[in-house]
């Protein structure tokens, strides 16, 4: 049983919270009015959960030697030796087989989006994670592909404004993650993650400010746009903007004052302010557009 728990830990199920982005299309496309679409969205969510867990297993396989030298990652199942390489490969095949089967069952476009997601992450793991700035853009692309999986993958036209907002939020989370690593790893962060030697405090602080600003402005413009009024029949979405601003500023507090920001999935579950703000935002948004 303990070995199965280690395999479960290797799949990092707590990271599945990132796949909530899949439900963007269901929310802003009024999909909750169609039971069949709700089911498709749930299946798409679990398809991304399986495939993304496979990506985490692949990352741990590739990085297992470097992880042994990391102060925190050395406790991961592969790095610590509690799970064998053979078992990890078996788990990888199982997760990707299940995820792709589920994705193609929902729709062919979703299967293609999942394939792009996997290929992009393979390129990231093998080489591109060493390229500064590009590494963060690739991380952000994973969130955007989740949004596309929940829109194009389910035959829901995606809003350009929401894609821009989603991209900006994803970049914000990516640059915050890199900044948190710099703060946590001390004087020689490049020893644990090579790409960090190319980043500086000032560069990352600037990138965080820019991406946060774009996220807030683009969401605000969307909330006041003619498109939002025609699709949702309301011009009241502007009242959800302060919630978005609070969530972003609270996340910055976690980064600079509470040594958080390194893992959005854990931060979402650990900080009640971020979690409650997200729940309130979703509730108010559904109320306004329903």
Buried (B, 14 or more C-beta within 10 A) or exposed (E): EEEEEBBEBBBBEEBBBBBBBBBBBBBBBBBBEBEEBBEBBBBBBBBBBBBBBBBBBBBBBBBBEBBBEBEEBEEBBBBBEBBEEEBBEEBBEBBBEBBBEBBBEBBEBBBBBBBBBBEBBBEBBEEBBBBBBEBBBBBBBBBBBBBBBBBBBBEBEBBEBBBBBBBBBBBBBBBBBBBBBBBBBEEEBEBBBEBBEEBEEEBBBEBBEBBBEBBBBBBBBBBEBEEBBEBBEBBBBBEBBEBBBBBBEBBBBBBBEEEBBBBBBEBBEEBEBBBEBBEBBBEBBEEBBE
